[in-house]
């Protein structure tokens, strides 16, 4: 009885401490919106986002681009593109962004098909959910 309890506790500890793997970063591909932002000072939930992030990753390199969804189902793109590389530090995956003005990092805390969580250098944690664009059909007759 004691040994089975120890096995269950050990499995729980391992599952709680698993970090995202490089094999899972393909889940980042697509459109994402911020669901929640947690700072050392407050937590803010987002119901509606006027801008979403488009992320594309291949191997350990990728980019993030701000997009504005429209009611017609398409997106308007910003001209800015933030390139990043993914580094496996052993205990975590780190996204390193670099442009001509700045370098910053985000640590990937968790990743799933429809959700991911990152923490930045300023101790802000962002929870993203997969964006589902709402398309309005203007041709429907009542």
TIVO-2410 file (N, C-alpha, C; in nm, 3 decimals):
# residues 142
REC num residu      c1      c2      c3 atome chaine
REC   1      X   0.082  -0.119   0.000     N      A
REC   1      X   0.000   0.000   0.000    CA      A
REC   1      X   0.087   0.126   0.000     C      A
REC   2      X   0.189   0.128   0.086     N      A
REC   2      X   0.277   0.244   0.093    CA      A
REC   2      X   0.353   0.264  -0.038     C      A
REC   3      X   0.395   0.154  -0.099     N      A
REC   3      X   0.473   0.167  -0.223    CA      A
REC   3      X   0.386   0.220  -0.337     C      A
REC   4      X   0.260   0.179  -0.343     N      A
REC   4      X   0.173   0.231  -0.450    CA      A
REC   4      X   0.143   0.379  -0.428     C      A
REC   5      X   0.132   0.421  -0.303     N      A
REC   5      X   0.111   0.562  -0.273    CA      A
REC   5      X   0.234   0.644  -0.313     C      A
REC   6      X   0.352   0.591  -0.288     N      A
REC   6      X   0.475   0.660  -0.329    CA      A
REC   6      X   0.484   0.673  -0.480     C      A
REC   7      X   0.445   0.569  -0.552     N      A
REC   7      X   0.448   0.573  -0.698    CA      A
REC   7      X   0.353   0.680  -0.750     C      A
REC   8      X   0.233   0.687  -0.694     N      A
REC   8      X   0.136   0.788  -0.735    CA      A
REC   8      X   0.189   0.928  -0.706     C      A
REC   9      X   0.247   0.950  -0.589     N      A
REC   9      X   0.302   1.081  -0.555    CA      A
REC   9      X   0.417   1.119  -0.649     C      A
REC  10      X   0.503   1.022  -0.679     N      A
REC  10      X   0.615   1.047  -0.769    CA      A
REC  10      X   0.566   1.085  -0.908     C      A
REC  11      X   0.465   1.013  -0.958     N      A
REC  11      X   0.409   1.044  -1.091    CA      A
REC  11      X   0.347   1.183  -1.093     C      A
REC  12      X   0.280   1.220  -0.986     N      A
REC  12      X   0.220   1.355  -0.979    CA      A
REC  12      X   0.328   1.462  -0.980     C      A
REC  13      X   0.436   1.439  -0.907     N      A
REC  13      X   0.545   1.538  -0.903    CA      A
REC  13      X   0.608   1.553  -1.040     C      A
REC  14      X   0.628   1.444  -1.110     N      A
REC  14      X   0.691   1.449  -1.242    CA      A
REC  14      X   0.599   1.518  -1.341     C      A
REC  15      X   0.470   1.488  -1.338     N      A
REC  15      X   0.378   1.549  -1.435    CA      A
REC  15      X   0.362   1.698  -1.409     C      A
REC  16      X   0.372   1.742  -1.286     N      A
REC  16      X   0.359   1.884  -1.254    CA      A
REC  16      X   0.484   1.963  -1.294     C      A
REC  17      X   0.596   1.896  -1.303     N      A
REC  17      X   0.721   1.965  -1.330    CA      A
REC  17      X   0.771   1.947  -1.473     C      A
REC  18      X   0.687   1.897  -1.562     N      A
REC  18      X   0.734   1.877  -1.698    CA      A
REC  18      X   0.737   2.011  -1.770     C      A
REC  19      X   0.843   2.034  -1.842     N      A
REC  19      X   0.858   2.158  -1.919    CA      A
REC  19      X   0.816   2.131  -2.062     C      A
REC  20      X   0.782   2.235  -2.135     N      A
REC  20      X   0.752   2.216  -2.277    CA      A
REC  20      X   0.874   2.159  -2.349     C      A
REC  21      X   0.850   2.077  -2.448     N      A
REC  21      X   0.961   2.019  -2.524    CA      A
REC  21      X   0.968   2.083  -2.662     C      A
REC  22      X   1.084   2.071  -2.725     N      A
REC  22      X   1.102   2.124  -2.860    CA      A
REC  22      X   1.006   2.058  -2.959     C      A
REC  23      X   0.964   1.935  -2.931     N      A
REC  23      X   0.870   1.867  -3.019    CA      A
REC  23      X   0.731   1.933  -3.017     C      A
REC  24      X   0.702   2.010  -2.913     N      A
REC  24      X   0.570   2.072  -2.899    CA      A
REC  24      X   0.562   2.214  -2.953     C      A
REC  25      X   0.675   2.273  -2.994     N      A
REC  25      X   0.671   2.414  -3.036    CA      A
REC  25      X   0.590   2.435  -3.163     C      A
REC  26      X   0.563   2.329  -3.239     N      A
REC  26      X   0.478   2.344  -3.359    CA      A
REC  26      X   0.338   2.390  -3.322     C      A
REC  27      X   0.297   2.367  -3.196     N      A
REC  27      X   0.166   2.415  -3.150    CA      A
REC  27      X   0.158   2.568  -3.152     C      A
REC  28      X   0.272   2.636  -3.149     N      A
REC  28      X   0.272   2.782  -3.151    CA      A
REC  28      X   0.226   2.839  -3.285     C      A
REC  29      X   0.233   2.761  -3.392     N      A
REC  29      X   0.195   2.811  -3.524    CA      A
REC  29      X   0.047   2.849  -3.527     C      A
REC  30      X   0.020   2.971  -3.574     N      A
REC  30      X  -0.118   3.014  -3.590    CA      A
REC  30      X  -0.146   3.148  -3.523     C      A
REC  31      X  -0.274   3.174  -3.505     N      A
REC  31      X  -0.322   3.301  -3.449    CA      A
REC  31      X  -0.352   3.283  -3.301     C      A
REC  32      X  -0.306   3.379  -3.220     N      A
REC  32      X  -0.322   3.372  -3.075    CA      A
REC  32      X  -0.368   3.507  -3.020     C      A
REC  33      X  -0.446   3.501  -2.911     N      A
REC  33      X  -0.486   3.623  -2.842    CA      A
REC  33      X  -0.460   3.608  -2.693     C      A
REC  34      X  -0.431   3.720  -2.629     N      A
REC  34      X  -0.404   3.717  -2.485    CA      A
REC  34      X  -0.535   3.692  -2.412     C      A
REC  35      X  -0.531   3.592  -2.325     N      A
REC  35      X  -0.646   3.562  -2.241    CA      A
REC  35      X  -0.631   3.628  -2.104     C      A
REC  36      X  -0.507   3.628  -2.054     N      A
REC  36      X  -0.483   3.682  -1.920    CA      A
REC  36      X  -0.338   3.730  -1.911     C      A
REC  37      X  -0.319   3.842  -1.840     N      A
REC  37      X  -0.185   3.894  -1.812    CA      A
REC  37      X  -0.171   3.909  -1.661     C      A
REC  38      X  -0.065   3.848  -1.607     N      A
REC  38      X  -0.040   3.855  -1.464    CA      A
REC  38      X   0.091   3.928  -1.441     C      A
REC  39      X   0.084   4.035  -1.362     N      A
REC  39      X   0.202   4.111  -1.327    CA      A
REC  39      X   0.223   4.097  -1.176     C      A
REC  40      X   0.335   4.143  -1.125     N      A
REC  40      X   0.352   4.140  -0.979    CA      A
REC  40      X   0.249   4.227  -0.906     C      A
REC  41      X   0.179   4.313  -0.981     N      A
REC  41      X   0.087   4.409  -0.920    CA      A
REC  41      X  -0.060   4.373  -0.937     C      A
REC  42      X  -0.094   4.307  -1.048     N      A
REC  42      X  -0.235   4.277  -1.074    CA      A
REC  42      X  -0.247   4.168  -1.180     C      A
REC  43      X  -0.370   4.117  -1.192     N      A
REC  43      X  -0.403   4.022  -1.297    CA      A
REC  43      X  -0.515   4.082  -1.380     C      A
REC  44      X  -0.500   4.078  -1.511     N      A
REC  44      X  -0.601   4.134  -1.600    CA      A
REC  44      X  -0.645   4.026  -1.699     C      A
REC  45      X  -0.777   4.008  -1.709     N      A
REC  45      X  -0.833   3.915  -1.807    CA      A
REC  45      X  -0.884   3.993  -1.926     C      A
REC  46      X  -0.868   3.935  -2.044     N      A
REC  46      X  -0.910   4.000  -2.168    CA      A
REC  46      X  -1.027   3.924  -2.227     C      A
REC  47      X  -1.137   3.995  -2.249     N      A
REC  47      X  -1.255   3.935  -2.312    CA      A
REC  47      X  -1.251   3.953  -2.463     C      A
REC  48      X  -1.206   4.072  -2.507     N      A
REC  48      X  -1.200   4.104  -2.650    CA      A
REC  48      X  -1.061   4.160  -2.679     C      A
REC  49      X  -1.002   4.114  -2.788     N      A
REC  49      X  -0.872   4.165  -2.832    CA      A
REC  49      X  -0.886   4.225  -2.970     C      A
REC  50      X  -0.847   4.351  -2.984     N      A
REC  50      X  -0.851   4.416  -3.115    CA      A
REC  50      X  -0.735   4.372  -3.203     C      A
REC  51      X  -0.627   4.326  -3.140     N      A
REC  51      X  -0.510   4.276  -3.213    CA      A
REC  51      X  -0.480   4.134  -3.164     C      A
REC  52      X  -0.433   4.051  -3.254     N      A
REC  52      X  -0.391   3.916  -3.220    CA      A
REC  52      X  -0.249   3.896  -3.271     C      A
REC  53      X  -0.184   3.793  -3.222     N      A
REC  53      X  -0.048   3.761  -3.267    CA      A
REC  53      X  -0.054   3.643  -3.363     C      A
REC  54      X   0.017   3.656  -3.474     N      A
REC  54      X   0.037   3.544  -3.564    CA      A
REC  54      X   0.179   3.495  -3.541     C      A
REC  55      X   0.192   3.366  -3.509     N      A
REC  55      X   0.324   3.308  -3.481    CA      A
REC  55      X   0.350   3.197  -3.582     C      A
REC  56      X   0.470   3.196  -3.634     N      A
REC  56      X   0.514   3.090  -3.726    CA      A
REC  56      X   0.650   3.040  -3.677     C      A
REC  57      X   0.660   2.908  -3.654     N      A
REC  57      X   0.783   2.847  -3.606    CA      A
REC  57      X   0.822   2.734  -3.698     C      A
REC  58      X   0.950   2.729  -3.732     N      A
REC  58      X   1.005   2.616  -3.806    CA      A
REC  58      X   1.139   2.582  -3.743     C      A
REC  59      X   1.153   2.457  -3.700     N      A
REC  59      X   1.270   2.413  -3.625    CA      A
REC  59      X   1.281   2.499  -3.499     C      A
REC  60      X   1.387   2.569  -3.480     N      A
REC  60      X   1.403   2.651  -3.359    CA      A
REC  60      X   1.401   2.800  -3.390     C      A
REC  61      X   1.347   2.837  -3.504     N      A
REC  61      X   1.338   2.978  -3.541    CA      A
REC  61      X   1.194   3.012  -3.577     C      A
REC  62      X   1.158   3.138  -3.551     N      A
REC  62      X   1.023   3.179  -3.584    CA      A
REC  62      X   1.008   3.329  -3.584     C      A
REC  63      X   0.882   3.371  -3.602     N      A
REC  63      X   0.851   3.514  -3.595    CA      A
REC  63      X   0.711   3.531  -3.538     C      A
REC  64      X   0.688   3.652  -3.486     N      A
REC  64      X   0.558   3.692  -3.433    CA      A
REC  64      X   0.521   3.822  -3.502     C      A
REC  65      X   0.395   3.832  -3.542     N      A
REC  65      X   0.346   3.949  -3.614    CA      A
REC  65      X   0.211   3.987  -3.557     C      A
REC  66      X   0.188   4.117  -3.536     N      A
REC  66      X   0.059   4.166  -3.488    CA      A
REC  66      X  -0.038   4.172  -3.605     C      A
REC  67      X  -0.160   4.123  -3.582     N      A
REC  67      X  -0.263   4.119  -3.685    CA      A
REC  67      X  -0.392   4.176  -3.626     C      A
REC  68      X  -0.470   4.239  -3.714     N      A
REC  68      X  -0.600   4.292  -3.673    CA      A
REC  68      X  -0.708   4.213  -3.745     C      A
REC  69      X  -0.787   4.133  -3.671     N      A
REC  69      X  -0.893   4.056  -3.736    CA      A
REC  69      X  -1.007   4.147  -3.779     C      A
REC  70      X  -1.072   4.111  -3.889     N      A
REC  70      X  -1.189   4.186  -3.934    CA      A
REC  70      X  -1.313   4.099  -3.920     C      A
REC  71      X  -1.428   4.163  -3.928     N      A
REC  71      X  -1.554   4.089  -3.918    CA      A
REC  71      X  -1.579   4.003  -4.042     C      A
REC  72      X  -1.505   4.025  -4.148     N      A
REC  72      X  -1.522   3.948  -4.271    CA      A
REC  72      X  -1.437   3.821  -4.272     C      A
REC  73      X  -1.360   3.799  -4.166     N      A
REC  73      X  -1.283   3.676  -4.156    CA      A
REC  73      X  -1.139   3.685  -4.201     C      A
REC  74      X  -1.096   3.804  -4.245     N      A
REC  74      X  -0.955   3.817  -4.286    CA      A
REC  74      X  -0.880   3.900  -4.182     C      A
REC  75      X  -0.752   3.923  -4.206     N      A
REC  75      X  -0.667   3.993  -4.111    CA      A
REC  75      X  -0.590   4.104  -4.182     C      A
REC  76      X  -0.571   4.214  -4.109     N      A
REC  76      X  -0.484   4.321  -4.157    CA      A
REC  76      X  -0.353   4.309  -4.080     C      A
REC  77      X  -0.243   4.306  -4.153     N      A
REC  77      X  -0.113   4.280  -4.092    CA      A
REC  77      X  -0.039   4.409  -4.062     C      A
REC  78      X   0.031   4.409  -3.950     N      A
REC  78      X   0.124   4.519  -3.923    CA      A
REC  78      X   0.249   4.494  -4.006     C      A
REC  79      X   0.328   4.595  -4.025     N      A
REC  79      X   0.450   4.580  -4.102    CA      A
REC  79      X   0.565   4.527  -4.017     C      A
REC  80      X   0.548   4.530  -3.886     N      A
REC  80      X   0.654   4.485  -3.796    CA      A
REC  80      X   0.650   4.334  -3.778     C      A
REC  81      X   0.768   4.276  -3.775     N      A
REC  81      X   0.781   4.131  -3.757    CA      A
REC  81      X   0.891   4.109  -3.655     C      A
REC  82      X   0.858   4.040  -3.546     N      A
REC  82      X   0.955   4.014  -3.441    CA      A
REC  82      X   1.009   3.872  -3.459     C      A
REC  83      X   1.135   3.862  -3.500     N      A
REC  83      X   1.198   3.732  -3.518    CA      A
REC  83      X   1.248   3.681  -3.383     C      A
REC  84      X   1.244   3.549  -3.365     N      A
REC  84      X   1.295   3.489  -3.243    CA      A
REC  84      X   1.359   3.354  -3.271     C      A
REC  85      X   1.442   3.313  -3.178     N      A
REC  85      X   1.498   3.178  -3.179    CA      A
REC  85      X   1.459   3.111  -3.048     C      A
REC  86      X   1.446   2.980  -3.052     N      A
REC  86      X   1.409   2.904  -2.934    CA      A
REC  86      X   1.533   2.829  -2.886     C      A
REC  87      X   1.566   2.851  -2.759     N      A
REC  87      X   1.682   2.785  -2.699    CA      A
REC  87      X   1.636   2.692  -2.588     C      A
REC  88      X   1.687   2.571  -2.588     N      A
REC  88      X   1.661   2.476  -2.481    CA      A
REC  88      X   1.771   2.493  -2.378     C      A
REC  89      X   1.735   2.547  -2.261     N      A
REC  89      X   1.836   2.574  -2.158    CA      A
REC  89      X   1.854   2.457  -2.063     C      A
REC  90      X   1.789   2.346  -2.091     N      A
REC  90      X   1.798   2.229  -2.004    CA      A
REC  90      X   1.676   2.217  -1.916     C      A
REC  91      X   1.641   2.325  -1.846     N      A
REC  91      X   1.523   2.319  -1.761    CA      A
REC  91      X   1.405   2.399  -1.817     C      A
REC  92      X   1.425   2.468  -1.930     N      A
REC  92      X   1.315   2.544  -1.990    CA      A
REC  92      X   1.345   2.575  -2.136     C      A
REC  93      X   1.241   2.617  -2.206     N      A
REC  93      X   1.255   2.667  -2.343    CA      A
REC  93      X   1.242   2.818  -2.339     C      A
REC  94      X   1.337   2.887  -2.402     N      A
REC  94      X   1.340   3.033  -2.398    CA      A
REC  94      X   1.330   3.086  -2.540     C      A
REC  95      X   1.237   3.179  -2.561     N      A
REC  95      X   1.224   3.249  -2.688    CA      A
REC  95      X   1.307   3.376  -2.677     C      A
REC  96      X   1.406   3.390  -2.764     N      A
REC  96      X   1.493   3.508  -2.761    CA      A
REC  96      X   1.461   3.594  -2.883     C      A
REC  97      X   1.410   3.713  -2.856     N      A
REC  97      X   1.375   3.810  -2.959    CA      A
REC  97      X   1.490   3.908  -2.974     C      A
REC  98      X   1.516   3.946  -3.097     N      A
REC  98      X   1.624   4.042  -3.120    CA      A
REC  98      X   1.590   4.124  -3.243     C      A
REC  99      X   1.599   4.257  -3.227     N      A
REC  99      X   1.586   4.346  -3.342    CA      A
REC  99      X   1.695   4.453  -3.331     C      A
REC 100      X   1.690   4.551  -3.419     N      A
REC 100      X   1.797   4.651  -3.419    CA      A
REC 100      X   1.795   4.741  -3.296     C      A
REC 101      X   1.684   4.741  -3.222     N      A
REC 101      X   1.671   4.829  -3.107    CA      A
REC 101      X   1.684   4.759  -2.972     C      A
REC 102      X   1.652   4.629  -2.966     N      A
REC 102      X   1.639   4.566  -2.836    CA      A
REC 102      X   1.655   4.414  -2.847     C      A
REC 103      X   1.685   4.352  -2.735     N      A
REC 103      X   1.685   4.207  -2.721    CA      A
REC 103      X   1.608   4.174  -2.594     C      A
REC 104      X   1.518   4.077  -2.600     N      A
REC 104      X   1.441   4.037  -2.483    CA      A
REC 104      X   1.407   3.889  -2.493     C      A
REC 105      X   1.367   3.833  -2.380     N      A
REC 105      X   1.337   3.690  -2.377    CA      A
REC 105      X   1.201   3.665  -2.314     C      A
REC 106      X   1.144   3.551  -2.350     N      A
REC 106      X   1.025   3.498  -2.287    CA      A
REC 106      X   1.050   3.350  -2.261     C      A
REC 107      X   1.018   3.306  -2.141     N      A
REC 107      X   1.031   3.164  -2.107    CA      A
REC 107      X   0.897   3.097  -2.130     C      A
REC 108      X   0.897   2.990  -2.207     N      A
REC 108      X   0.776   2.915  -2.237    CA      A
REC 108      X   0.746   2.824  -2.119     C      A
REC 109      X   0.642   2.857  -2.042     N      A
REC 109      X   0.609   2.780  -1.922    CA      A
REC 109      X   0.527   2.656  -1.954     C      A
REC 110      X   0.434   2.669  -2.048     N      A
REC 110      X   0.355   2.553  -2.090    CA      A
REC 110      X   0.303   2.576  -2.230     C      A
REC 111      X   0.273   2.466  -2.297     N      A
REC 111      X   0.220   2.475  -2.433    CA      A
REC 111      X   0.127   2.356  -2.457     C      A
REC 112      X   0.012   2.388  -2.512     N      A
REC 112      X  -0.087   2.288  -2.552    CA      A
REC 112      X  -0.138   2.328  -2.690     C      A
REC 113      X  -0.225   2.249  -2.745     N      A
REC 113      X  -0.278   2.276  -2.879    CA      A
REC 113      X  -0.348   2.412  -2.885     C      A
REC 114      X  -0.425   2.447  -2.782     N      A
REC 114      X  -0.506   2.568  -2.785    CA      A
REC 114      X  -0.469   2.670  -2.677     C      A
REC 115      X  -0.352   2.655  -2.614     N      A
REC 115      X  -0.314   2.746  -2.506    CA      A
REC 115      X  -0.164   2.739  -2.484     C      A
REC 116      X  -0.103   2.855  -2.456     N      A
REC 116      X   0.036   2.855  -2.410    CA      A
REC 116      X   0.058   2.970  -2.313     C      A
REC 117      X   0.160   2.955  -2.229     N      A
REC 117      X   0.191   3.053  -2.125    CA      A
REC 117      X   0.339   3.088  -2.133     C      A
REC 118      X   0.368   3.219  -2.132     N      A
REC 118      X   0.507   3.266  -2.131    CA      A
REC 118      X   0.526   3.365  -2.017     C      A
REC 119      X   0.652   3.375  -1.974     N      A
REC 119      X   0.689   3.472  -1.871    CA      A
REC 119      X   0.806   3.553  -1.925     C      A
REC 120      X   0.797   3.687  -1.914     N      A
REC 120      X   0.903   3.771  -1.970    CA      A
REC 120      X   1.003   3.815  -1.864     C      A
REC 121      X   1.099   3.896  -1.906     N      A
REC 121      X   1.207   3.942  -1.818    CA      A
REC 121      X   1.157   4.028  -1.702     C      A
REC 122      X   1.040   4.090  -1.718     N      A
REC 122      X   0.986   4.179  -1.616    CA      A
REC 122      X   0.894   4.107  -1.519     C      A
REC 123      X   0.893   3.973  -1.524     N      A
REC 123      X   0.811   3.889  -1.437    CA      A
REC 123      X   0.662   3.901  -1.468     C      A
REC 124      X   0.629   3.933  -1.593     N      A
REC 124      X   0.491   3.934  -1.639    CA      A
REC 124      X   0.463   3.799  -1.704     C      A
REC 125      X   0.350   3.739  -1.669     N      A
REC 125      X   0.311   3.611  -1.726    CA      A
REC 125      X   0.189   3.632  -1.814     C      A
REC 126      X   0.197   3.583  -1.937     N      A
REC 126      X   0.089   3.598  -2.034    CA      A
REC 126      X   0.034   3.461  -2.070     C      A
REC 127      X  -0.097   3.447  -2.060     N      A
REC 127      X  -0.166   3.326  -2.103    CA      A
REC 127      X  -0.235   3.357  -2.235     C      A
REC 128      X  -0.203   3.280  -2.337     N      A
REC 128      X  -0.260   3.297  -2.470    CA      A
REC 128      X  -0.356   3.183  -2.500     C      A
REC 129      X  -0.463   3.215  -2.571     N      A
REC 129      X  -0.552   3.111  -2.623    CA      A
REC 129      X  -0.556   3.125  -2.774     C      A
REC 130      X  -0.585   3.014  -2.840     N      A
REC 130      X  -0.589   3.016  -2.986    CA      A
REC 130      X  -0.705   3.105  -3.030     C      A
REC 131      X  -0.677   3.192  -3.125     N      A
REC 131      X  -0.778   3.285  -3.176    CA      A
REC 131      X  -0.866   3.215  -3.278     C      A
REC 132      X  -0.996   3.233  -3.260     N      A
REC 132      X  -1.094   3.182  -3.357    CA      A
REC 132      X  -1.166   3.302  -3.414     C      A
REC 133      X  -1.140   3.332  -3.540     N      A
REC 133      X  -1.198   3.449  -3.603    CA      A
REC 133      X  -1.346   3.427  -3.629     C      A
REC 134      X  -1.427   3.525  -3.593     N      A
REC 134      X  -1.571   3.519  -3.618    CA      A
REC 134      X  -1.600   3.584  -3.751     C      A
REC 135      X  -1.651   3.506  -3.841     N      A
REC 135      X  -1.682   3.557  -3.974    CA      A
REC 135      X  -1.832   3.585  -3.982     C      A
REC 136      X  -1.867   3.704  -4.027     N      A
REC 136      X  -2.007   3.741  -4.043    CA      A
REC 136      X  -2.042   3.727  -4.190     C      A
REC 137      X  -2.146   3.651  -4.218     N      A
REC 137      X  -2.189   3.632  -4.356    CA      A
REC 137      X  -2.289   3.742  -4.390     C      A
REC 138      X  -2.249   3.835  -4.476     N      A
REC 138      X  -2.335   3.948  -4.513    CA      A
REC 138      X  -2.434   3.911  -4.622     C      A
REC 139      X  -2.421   3.792  -4.678     N      A
REC 139      X  -2.510   3.750  -4.786    CA      A
REC 139      X  -2.632   3.674  -4.737     C      A
REC 140      X  -2.640   3.643  -4.608     N      A
REC 140      X  -2.754   3.568  -4.556    CA      A
REC 140      X  -2.880   3.653  -4.561     C      A
REC 141      X  -2.987   3.592  -4.604     N      A
REC 141      X  -3.117   3.659  -4.603    CA      A
REC 141      X  -3.200   3.601  -4.491     C      A
REC 142      X  -3.283   3.684  -4.433     N      A
REC 142      X  -3.368   3.635  -4.324    CA      A
REC 142      X  -3.504   3.602  -4.376     C      A
***
